[in-house]
Amino acid sequence: MDGDPAVWVWAIVGDGEVEAEDFPEHSEATRLWISNALSQTQIERWPYMNFRAESEVDPVTLQVL
């Protein structure tokens, strides 16, 4: 990384959703939606998206297990 500003987005999805056949398409659509929303609001930051299944995240702290 070169220090450019970024925005980090963590999406927590159901375990079944992560395993669904169409998950790659849905996650890419979500990435595009986030990028477009940032662009339209003139937030000039590179979006980094991470998807985690519910079972990988502590429900209280939201920390990755």
VMD Tcl script that draws the C-alpha trace (Angstrom):
set ca {
  {0.00 0.00 0.00}
  {1.17 3.48 -0.68}
  {-0.84 5.25 1.99}
  {-3.73 6.39 -0.19}
  {-6.99 6.82 1.70}
  {-9.28 3.81 1.65}
  {-12.55 2.65 3.11}
  {-12.85 -0.86 4.53}
  {-16.20 -2.62 4.42}
  {-16.82 -5.93 6.16}
  {-20.00 -7.73 5.15}
  {-21.21 -10.52 7.41}
  {-23.39 -12.96 5.51}
  {-25.23 -16.13 6.43}
  {-23.27 -19.34 6.25}
  {-25.61 -20.70 3.61}
  {-25.19 -17.60 1.47}
  {-21.41 -17.98 1.35}
  {-21.83 -21.53 0.08}
  {-24.47 -20.63 -2.51}
  {-23.61 -21.13 -6.16}
  {-24.41 -17.49 -6.98}
  {-22.44 -15.97 -4.10}
  {-19.57 -14.76 -6.35}
  {-22.05 -12.86 -8.52}
  {-23.81 -11.35 -5.50}
  {-20.57 -10.35 -3.82}
  {-19.33 -8.68 -7.02}
  {-22.63 -6.81 -7.36}
  {-22.24 -5.65 -3.76}
  {-18.69 -4.46 -4.46}
  {-19.89 -2.47 -7.46}
  {-22.80 -1.00 -5.49}
  {-20.46 0.16 -2.71}
  {-17.98 1.63 -5.22}
  {-20.75 3.49 -7.04}
  {-22.25 4.80 -3.81}
  {-18.87 6.15 -2.70}
  {-18.29 7.73 -6.10}
  {-21.73 9.37 -6.20}
  {-21.19 10.92 -2.78}
  {-17.78 12.17 -3.92}
  {-15.90 10.06 -1.40}
  {-12.62 9.52 -3.18}
  {-11.39 6.45 -1.36}
  {-10.60 3.03 -2.67}
  {-13.09 0.50 -1.25}
  {-11.81 -2.77 0.17}
  {-14.59 -5.31 0.68}
  {-14.34 -8.39 2.85}
  {-17.06 -10.99 3.21}
  {-17.27 -13.26 6.23}
  {-19.70 -16.02 7.11}
  {-21.62 -15.62 10.36}
  {-19.82 -18.62 11.84}
  {-16.47 -16.85 11.35}
  {-17.42 -13.81 13.43}
  {-17.99 -13.34 17.16}
  {-21.57 -12.01 17.43}
  {-20.72 -9.67 20.34}
  {-17.40 -8.15 19.32}
  {-17.68 -8.73 15.54}
  {-14.08 -9.93 15.60}
  {-13.07 -12.67 13.17}
  {-12.71 -15.96 15.03}
}
mol new
graphics top color blue
foreach p $ca { graphics top sphere $p radius 0.5 }
foreach p [lrange $ca 0 end-1] q [lrange $ca 1 end] { graphics top cylinder $p $q radius 0.2 }
display resetview
